[in-house]
Amino acid sequence: MAGDKALLKNAARVDVPTAFGPAALIVVENPFRALAVCLPRSPEADIPPAFRALPLGDPDHPLAVQTARMLQGYFLGEGNLEAPSWFDFTGVPELMRRVLLEVCRIPYGETRSYGEVAALAGKPGAARYVGGCMAGNPFPVFVPCHRVVRADGGLGGFGGGLELKRRMLAMEKGDGR
């Protein structure tokens, strides 16, 4: 996504302050649709350069406000999110969509292994494929890829960094931030 110049041609960035640090929405404003969510990051792992270079979008657009509030609420521990209808999954292959849908079914505060998600998506044995889907997830938090872990309970990977994944899982389990 970050490297897809055609998708980013008319895109803008809406910065979203959260309790976990600055996040961003990558949007097209007319008609409004979200293309990606950038997780709160430390200064060492800033917003990807292709997104950072985008012009700033209208933070007062009603759907941007609603999406930002949802994201902010999540990082305040207010519960689960669902991907709104204006999230654009154009170009996401069918199998990856099935994987992302299964990830959306993981309850708040719980985890599933990459292998479990693969089996639930109808591709048993495709844990590595699921890992690739998580890495390419355009809407982290809304599609809660942070809830997918290794079979041994280890964290696995995470685009926002393992410390953020650890904090998000701890918050969901009620273990603080």
N, C-alpha and C positions, 0 to 999 in steps of 0.2 A: 504494500500500500504506500509506504513512505516514498518509494521510488517511482510510483506510477504517475508520471507527469500529466497524462490526460485527465485522470481523476482529480488531480490537484489544481488544474488550470484555473478553475473558478472558486477554489476553496479559500476559506479564511480560518483563522484561529481565534477561538474565544477562550481566554484564560479564566480559570476557575480556582479561586483559593479554597483549600480544604483544610481540615484539622490535621491532615497528614502531610501538608505541603502543597505547592502549586501544581495543579493539573490543567489540562486543556481539552477542549472539544475541537475537532476539525470538522467544519461544516461548509455546506453550500447554502446560501441564504435565499435563493429565489428559483424554485420553491425550496423551502428549508428542508434539509436532510443532513443527518450526521454521517460522516464518513469514517471517523475514528475517535477514540478516547485516548488521551495520553495520561498515564498514571502520574500521581505525585512522585516527584523525583528529587533526589539530592542534587546539589550543585555538580557533583562528579558525574551524574547520569542525567543530564539535562534533556529537554524535549529534543527529539531527533532533528537534525539540521534541516531536512526537507520541510518539516512542519514549522520550525522556528522561523524560517524565511517567509512564511505566509503572512499576508496582511492581517491585521486584527479585524475580526468580525464584529457585528453588532451585539454587544452583551445584553442589550435590552430586548432583543427579539423574543417574543413570548415563548417559543419552543426552546431557545437557548437558555432562557431563565429557568424554565421548568426542568430541563436536563441538568443544568448546573445545580439547582436545588436538590435534585435526586442524588447527584454525585456527592454533594456536600453532606446530605443527610446520612448517606451510607458511611462516610468517614467519621461521622459523629456517633456511629453505632446504632442508627435508627432502623436497621434491618435490611432485608433483601431488596434487590432491584430487578426489574424486568426491562428488557430492551424495548423502548418505545417504537411505535410504528414508523417513525421518521428516521430510524436507523437503517442505513442503506447497505444491504448485503449483496448488491449487484456484483457479479463476478466471483462470488464464493462458490466453489464447486459443490455439487450435491452431497458427496460423502462428508466433506468438511461441515456443511450445514447440519447434517445428521449428528455429527460429533458435537458441534456447538449447541444444538438443541438438547442433547443428553447432558451436557455440562450445565445448562440452565436448569435442569431438573435436580441438581445436587442441592439439598436443603442447606439453608443458612446454618453455619456452625458445623457442618459435616464435610468430609472429604471423600473422594474416590480415587482409586489408582488409575494410571494411564491405561492399564490393561482392562480394568473394569469398565471404563468409559468405552474402550474399543469394542468390547463384547456387547455392551448395551446399544451401541450404534450399529450392530450387525457385522462387525469386522473383528471377531476374536483373533488375538495374536497380533493385532496392529497397534501395540502400545507406542511404538516409535512414530507411527503416523499421527496418533493423537497428540504426541508431544509437538510435532510440527504444526498441527492445527492450533495448539495452545500458543505457540510462538507467533503464529500469524493471526491470532484473534484480534479483529479490529476494535472490539468493544469490551476491553477488560473491565471488570467489576459488574457490568450489566450482563455479560456472558462470563460467569465467575471462574475463569481459568485458574485463579489462585487456589481453588478448592481441589485441583487435580494434583496428586502427589505420586511419588514412587511406590511400588508395591511393598517395599520394606518400611514405608512410613516417612522416608526422607522427603524433603521438600521438592526435589527435582529442580527444574528451572523456573524462571519468571522474568518477564520483560522489565518489570519495575524493580528488579533486584530481590535477592532472597530475604533481606531484612524487611522490606515492605511486605512480602508474602507472609513472613512470620508474624509481623504486626497485625496484618489483616485477619489471619486465621485466629490469632490470640483474641482479637477484639470480638470476632464472631462467637468464640467459645466463652466469652465473658471473662477472659483473663487479662483485661486491661488493654492499653495501647502501648 
